[in-house]
């Protein structure tokens, strides 16, 4: 709508030579905004309670030192995944979605102790009811899943199959 109004305004004036410049600028801006919007919608359009593999992080960028991340897979009502700190440890968990809540049992990597807590799904991502590893985390969806994320997920599938 804005594009059409501005284009009509420029075309109806004496300075028609500006038309191509305005069209080029508006096209560039529109494609940038559309791409950014599409990326954000793609990240948020599928809820993690649907079948699939998901990556969430305390940061909107992957592999930030000191930030916690969650990689998990949901199949049916079952979820298996890992909490991890880049270039450090990871701990496996399994859980089940109940509405917008993921009830999780985390298995400590070192002493094999189990910890229960809940991840709540909200419009901006996930929040934890208790701290899994550090602080009081809130996680946002990330798009690209790395080979290392998949390796951790595969390890947890094997560990928690028993």
Backbone as a ProteinNet text record, in pm:
[ID]
protein_1_A
[PRIMARY]
XXXXXXXXXXXXXXXXXXXXXXXXXXXXXXXXXXXXXXXXXXXXXXXXXXXXXXXXXXXXXXXXXXXXXXXXXXXXXXXXXXXXXXXXXXXXXXXXXXXXXXXXXXXXXXXXXXXXXXXXXXXXXXXXXXXXXXXXXXXXXXXXXXXXXXXXXXXXXXXXXX
[TERTIARY]
82	0	86.5	183.5	274	352.7	398.5	475	393.5	268.2	181.3	154.1	124.2	96.5	217.6	334.8	456.6	489.2	471.8	499.2	403.9	275	177.5	214	255.5	292.5	410.8	511.7	631.3	596.4	516.3	481.6	396	314.1	225	294.4	415.7	489.3	576.2	632.4	716.2	846.9	893.9	1025.3	1014.8	974.1	957.2	1091	1200.3	1330.2	1360.7	1290.8	1310.3	1242.1	1147.2	1067.7	1154.7	1249.8	1332.8	1416.3	1464.6	1541.8	1457.4	1335.9	1245.6	1204.1	1173.3	1135.1	1248.7	1371.4	1486.1	1503.6	1493	1509.6	1398.1	1274.5	1161.9	1165	1207.2	1216.8	1321.5	1434.8	1540.8	1492.1	1429.4	1378.9	1270.7	1181.5	1073.6	1128.9	1229	1284	1359.4	1429.9	1500.5	1400.8	1298.7	1200.4	1124.2	1091.7	1020.9	1108.1	1236.7	1328.7	1342.9	1362.5	1377.4	1250.4	1135.3	1008.2	986.8	1019.1	1003.2	1091.8	1216.9	1305.8	1247	1197.3	1139.3	1013.8	928.3	807	838.3	938.9	976.5	1024.8	1102.5	1153.4	1041.4	936.3	831.4	705.5	697.5	572.4	543.3	644.8	624.3	652.5	554.3	575.8	654	738.3	822.7	746.4	615.7	538.2	503.2	525.9	506.5	631.5	617.4	732	840.3	965.9	1076.9	1192.4	1301.6	1420.5	1425.7	1453	1447.7	1572.5	1614.1	1728.7	1685.2	1710.3	1681.1	1806.6	1820.9	1938	1908.2	1992.4	1983.1	2022.5	2101.3	2141.9	2073.3	2055.6	1996.9	2101.1	2225.9	2334.7	2386.2	2417.2	2466.8	2609.9	2644	2781	2841.5	2761.8	2814.3	2862.5	2989.6	3048.2	2973.1	2940.3	2870.8	2719.6	2667	2522.4	2478.9	2360.7	2308.9	2217.4	2220.1	2139.4	2066.4	1956.9	1879.8	1859.2	1899.2	1868.9	1778.4	1666	1579.1	1496.3	1447.2	1360.5	1231.4	1120.9	990	934.9	895.3	829.1	705.8	589.3	465.4	458.3	444.2	439.3	573.3	670.6	801	903.3	986.9	1092.8	1222.8	1331.9	1466.6	1557.9	1649.9	1739.5	1854.2	1920.5	2036.2	2038.2	2078	2115.9	2266.2	2319.3	2464.5	2516.9	2644.4	2721.9	2825.5	2838	2934.9	3075.9	3142.6	3278.8	3292.2	3185	3184.2	3098.5	3031.8	2953.1	2813.8	2749.4	2607.4	2543	2414.9	2337.8	2212.1	2181.8	2066.9	1939.1	1828.9	1699.7	1596.9	1490.8	1373.4	1252.8	1145.8	1027.2	906.7	797.9	672.4	605.7	548	469.3	331	284.8	146.6	97.6	28.8	-12.2	110.8	128.6	243.2	357.6	353.6	458.7	531.7	663.5	746.1	800.9	750.7	799	921.4	1032.5	1163.6	1226.9	1294.7	1383.5	1523	1611.9	1749.5	1839.3	1927.6	2022.4	2159.8	2215.3	2347.4	2452.3	2539.3	2640.9	2737.9	2772.6	2878.6	2829.4	2725.8	2682.9	2553.9	2498.8	2378.9	2254.4	2261.2	2144.6	2041.3	1913.8	1805	1742.5	1709.7	1647.6	1523.3	1413.5	1288.4	1262.9	1215.9	1173.9	1085.4	1033.8	940.5	991.3	978	1001.6	864.6	842.2	714.7	729.8	643.1	641.6	564.1	626.2	559.7	587.5	526.9	543.9	689.1	775.6	914.2	1007.6	960.6	1047	1010.4	1111	1092.9	1153.2	1091.1	1150.4	1150.9	1254	1268.2	1213.7	1150	1097.1	1208.3	1314.9	1433.5	1554	1665.9	1785.3	1843.2	1851.8	1913.6	2064.5	2132.6	2278	2326	2272.5	2319.4	2203.1	2204.2	2111.2	1964.9	1882	1739.1	1713.4	1732.2	1733.4	1596.6	1600.6	1489.8	1550.3	1489.2	1547.2	1463.6	1530.9	1461.2	1495.9	1404.2	1429.1	1541.9	1624.4	1732.2	1705.4	1742.4	1707.6	1801.1	1930.9	2024.5	2077.9	2062.5	2110	2241.8	2346.1	2481	2502.8	2612.8	2650	2676.7	2736.1	2762.8	2632.6	2532.5	2401	2344	2353.1	2300.5	2378	2509.6	2592.2	2546.7	2524.2	2477.8	2340.4	2252.4	2118.8	2127.3	2212.5	2231.5	2284.5	2379.4	2435	2325.4	2240.5	2132.1	2029.3	2001.6	1909.3	1961	2091.3	2153.1	2152.7	2195.2	2201.2	2064.6	1962.4	1830.4	1744.6	1796.8	1722.6	1719	1813.4	1823.2	1724.2
-117.9	0	124.3	131.4	245	257.4	144.9	142.9	202.9	162.1	209.4	358.2	405.5	547.3	632	591.8	666.9	664.5	551	539.6	627.3	627.7	714.4	860.8	897.8	1036	1079.2	994.4	1026.5	1029.9	936.5	929.5	1048	1103.4	1212.5	1349.1	1354.1	1480.9	1497.3	1617.1	1648.9	1570.5	1528.8	1464.6	1313	1270.4	1127.2	1052.9	1123.2	1056.8	999.1	1047	992.1	856.6	829.4	707.4	583.1	569.6	448.6	440.8	554.5	554.9	516.4	572.4	541.5	394.8	346.4	205.7	114.6	146.4	64.3	63.4	179.2	187.9	112.9	137.1	70.2	-80.9	-123.8	-267.6	-330.9	-264.3	-315	-322	-214	-212.7	-318.1	-330.3	-428.6	-570.3	-600.1	-735.9	-764.6	-662.9	-683.7	-712.2	-627.7	-645.6	-776.4	-813.7	-938.2	-1057.2	-1051.6	-1160.5	-1172.9	-1060.3	-1063.4	-1114	-1066.8	-1110.9	-1259.9	-1306.9	-1448.9	-1535	-1491.6	-1567.2	-1579.4	-1466.9	-1469.9	-1555.1	-1545	-1625.2	-1772.8	-1807.6	-1948.7	-2005.3	-1926.8	-1975.2	-1998.1	-1916.9	-1924.3	-1994.6	-2028.6	-2080.4	-2223.9	-2301.8	-2440.2	-2449.5	-2495.2	-2508	-2635.8	-2632.9	-2749.8	-2871	-2858.8	-2977.7	-3060.3	-3002.9	-3077.2	-3161	-3269.5	-3353.8	-3271.9	-3288.3	-3217.8	-3198.9	-3140.1	-3109	-2957.9	-2913.9	-2772.2	-2730.5	-2606.7	-2547.8	-2414.8	-2397.9	-2273.9	-2229.1	-2098.4	-2047.8	-1925.4	-1904.1	-1780.5	-1661	-1684.1	-1580.7	-1606.5	-1501	-1520.6	-1564.2	-1580.5	-1629.2	-1760.5	-1855.5	-1985.2	-1975.5	-2071.3	-2091.2	-1971.8	-1897.8	-1788.4	-1847.1	-1826.1	-1878.3	-1819.1	-1905.7	-1861.8	-1859.3	-1886.8	-1891.4	-2036.8	-2064.6	-2201.3	-2223.4	-2345.5	-2381.7	-2512.9	-2533.2	-2657	-2709.1	-2832	-2901.4	-3017.8	-3033.7	-3146.8	-3188.2	-3311.3	-3366.7	-3412.7	-3376.9	-3421.5	-3519.3	-3636.7	-3737.2	-3781.9	-3751.2	-3781.6	-3699	-3767	-3695.6	-3697.5	-3767.2	-3782.3	-3682.4	-3631.5	-3537.9	-3583.6	-3581.7	-3613.9	-3502.4	-3461.3	-3354.2	-3333	-3217.5	-3183.8	-3034.5	-3002.5	-2866.6	-2861.8	-2753.6	-2747	-2604.7	-2597.8	-2474.7	-2498.3	-2407.1	-2428.6	-2454	-2549.4	-2589.7	-2632.1	-2693.2	-2737.5	-2862.7	-2877.9	-2998.1	-2991.4	-3108.3	-3112.6	-3220.4	-3201.9	-3298.5	-3334.9	-3463.1	-3513.1	-3503.8	-3491.4	-3492.8	-3564.2	-3606.6	-3655.9	-3591.8	-3582.9	-3518.2	-3537.8	-3473.5	-3478.9	-3342.4	-3303.9	-3181.8	-3209.4	-3118	-3116.2	-2974.2	-2955.6	-2821	-2738.8	-2626.5	-2539.3	-2561.7	-2672.6	-2704.2	-2831.6	-2825.2	-2943.9	-2985.9	-3096.4	-3149.9	-3235.4	-3201.5	-3256.3	-3327.6	-3438.4	-3503.9	-3498.9	-3423.4	-3405	-3502.3	-3568.3	-3661.8	-3597.2	-3577.9	-3516.6	-3605.9	-3546.7	-3620.7	-3693.1	-3630.9	-3685.4	-3786.4	-3750.7	-3840.7	-3916.7	-3895.9	-3963.7	-3935.1	-3832.2	-3792.4	-3731.5	-3743.8	-3691.6	-3569.3	-3469	-3344.9	-3317.8	-3285.3	-3255.5	-3105.4	-3053.8	-2915.1	-2901	-2781.5	-2756.2	-2642.4	-2660	-2552	-2505	-2375.2	-2318	-2253.8	-2291.3	-2233.5	-2102.1	-1995.2	-1865.8	-1804.3	-1690.9	-1634.8	-1605.9	-1577.5	-1546.4	-1666.1	-1778.7	-1896.5	-1985.3	-2024.2	-2113	-2049	-2071.4	-2031	-2152.8	-2161.3	-2276.2	-2242.4	-2340.9	-2322.3	-2326.8	-2397.7	-2406	-2392.3	-2351.6	-2338.6	-2474.9	-2509.8	-2636.1	-2634.7	-2530	-2525.8	-2391.7	-2279.9	-2148.2	-2049.8	-1961.2	-1849.4	-1887.7	-1792.4	-1816.4	-1796.4	-1898.5	-1881.7	-1864.3	-1788.7	-1776	-1803.2	-1891	-1937.2	-1891.4	-1850.3	-1811.4	-1909.7	-1927.2	-2023.9	-1978.7	-2073.9	-2049.3	-2136.2	-2089.9	-2161.2	-2272.8	-2247.6	-2343.5	-2439.9	-2569.2	-2673.8	-2725.3	-2720.1	-2757.7	-2908.2	-2954	-3095.3	-3131.5	-3039	-3064.4	-3076.6	-2993.9	-3006.6	-3145.5	-3190.5	-3323.3	-3435	-3416.2	-3516	-3530.4	-3417.8	-3423.2	-3490	-3456	-3515.2	-3666.5	-3710	-3853.8	-3924	-3860.1	-3916.8	-3933.7	-3833.5	-3840.7	-3947.9	-3964	-4070.4	-4205.7	-4226.9	-4354.6	-4369.7	-4265	-4271.4	-4296.4	-4231.4	-4238.3	-4351.9	-4427.4	-4542.8	-4655.3	-4656	-4765.1	-4748.9
0	0	0	90.7	98	-30.9	-81.7	-205.9	-320	-335.2	-443.5	-430	-310.8	-288.3	-322.4	-276.2	-304.6	-453	-516.9	-659.6	-740	-705.6	-774.7	-758.5	-639.1	-612.3	-698.1	-708.1	-787	-935.6	-983	-1125.5	-1170.5	-1082.1	-1117.9	-1116.2	-1077.9	-1072.2	-1196	-1209.3	-1324.1	-1324.2	-1209.2	-1198.1	-1213.2	-1328	-1352.7	-1351	-1368.7	-1367	-1229.5	-1126.3	-992.3	-974.6	-1063.6	-1050	-1040	-1130.3	-1128.2	-1000.8	-952.1	-827.8	-708	-699.9	-590	-595.4	-715.3	-730.5	-684.3	-723.7	-684.2	-532.8	-471.1	-325.3	-253.9	-295.4	-230.3	-250.6	-367.3	-393.6	-302.3	-287.4	-199.9	-56	-8.5	128.6	148.9	55	66.4	70.2	-12.7	-13.7	115	170.1	296.4	408.1	418.9	524.9	508.9	387	362.3	400.8	367	401.1	551.9	620.2	765.6	831.2	784	837.7	813.4	693.7	661.1	750.3	774.3	861.5	1001.2	1055.5	1189.1	1193.7	1093	1090.6	1077	995.3	980.2	1112	1188.4	1315.5	1415.1	1408	1508.3	1461.5	1334	1279.9	1321.9	1352.3	1393.1	1542.6	1617.3	1761.1	1789.4	1891.8	1919.4	1969	1988.5	2025	1900.4	1781.1	1655.7	1628.2	1552.9	1520.4	1452.2	1496.1	1434.4	1529.9	1477.8	1556.7	1575.6	1698.3	1732.9	1807.7	1784.7	1853.7	1913.2	2041.6	2112.9	2184.4	2205	2274.7	2358.1	2460	2537.9	2452.7	2349.7	2255.2	2121.9	2043.3	1910.4	1809.1	1855.2	1768.9	1825.8	1738.8	1787.1	1840.4	1926.9	1976.3	2049.5	2123.6	2205.1	2337.8	2368.6	2492	2611.5	2708.7	2829.1	2815.9	2697.5	2676.6	2665.7	2716.2	2715.9	2596.4	2543.5	2426.8	2454	2381.1	2389.9	2248.3	2225.5	2099.7	2138.7	2068.7	2100.8	1980.6	1991.9	1888.9	1953.7	1890.2	1935.8	1832.7	1881.1	1797.6	1874.5	1817.7	1888.4	2015.2	2128.9	2256.4	2329.6	2275	2341	2286	2376.8	2339.4	2403.1	2323.1	2371.6	2325.6	2413.8	2374.4	2469.8	2452.8	2535	2565	2687.1	2723.2	2709.8	2652.5	2640.4	2643.9	2678.5	2670.2	2560.7	2465	2356.1	2408.7	2345.5	2379.5	2525.2	2576.4	2714.6	2725.7	2836.8	2864	2804	2800.7	2769.6	2854	2882.5	2960.3	2883.5	2882.2	2807	2890.3	2819.3	2886.2	2800.2	2866.6	2795.1	2859.8	2783.2	2837.3	2749.4	2790.5	2717.1	2721.4	2606.8	2602.5	2659.3	2741.5	2788.8	2764.9	2654	2613.8	2578.2	2646.5	2618.1	2715.7	2787.1	2884.1	2844.7	2850	2828.2	2963.6	3016.4	3144.1	3115.2	3179.2	3145	3263.6	3233.3	3328.4	3268.2	3333.5	3286.8	3361.8	3289.6	3349.9	3351.4	3471.8	3484.7	3420.6	3341.1	3267.4	3359.6	3472.7	3556.8	3660.3	3735.7	3842.5	3810.5	3689.9	3640.5	3726.2	3813.4	3889.6	3797.1	3835.3	3751.8	3819	3735.5	3781.9	3697.9	3764.7	3694.9	3694.3	3582.7	3571.3	3448.9	3428.4	3319.2	3231.8	3101.1	3004.9	2957.5	2965.4	2922.5	2786.5	2694	2560	2565.5	2513.3	2506.7	2369.9	2335.2	2200.7	2160.5	2258.5	2222.8	2232.6	2283.2	2292.8	2409.3	2487.6	2601.8	2726.3	2841.3	2968.4	3059.4	3144	3233.6	3371.7	3434.6	3569.3	3673	3643.8	3729.8	3639.7	3697.2	3614.2	3580.6	3451.4	3413.9	3436.2	3393.7	3408.7	3465.2	3416.4	3458.4	3463.8	3565.3	3569	3562.4	3518	3495.2	3347.6	3267.3	3122.5	3058	2950.8	2858.7	2721.5	2646.5	2520.6	2402.1	2295.5	2172.8	2060.8	1966.9	1859.7	1767.6	1728.1	1632.1	1510.3	1394.6	1272.2	1232.3	1230.7	1172.1	1277.9	1248.6	1338.4	1284.3	1367	1323.6	1334	1274.2	1285.7	1431.3	1507.7	1648.6	1727.7	1695	1759.6	1734.2	1610.8	1574.5	1644.6	1659.5	1729.5	1874	1941.9	2080.8	2089.5	1997.5	1995.7	1974	1881.7	1857.5	1982.5	2051.9	2175.2	2280.2	2292.5	2391.2	2354.3	2228	2185.6	2231.2	2212.5	2251.5	2403.2	2475.6	2622.6	2685.2	2631.7	2694.7	2640.8	2545.7	2492.5	2593.7	2683.8	2783.3	2895.2
[MASK]
++++++++++++++++++++++++++++++++++++++++++++++++++++++++++++++++++++++++++++++++++++++++++++++++++++++++++++++++++++++++++++++++++++++++++++++++++++++++++++++++++

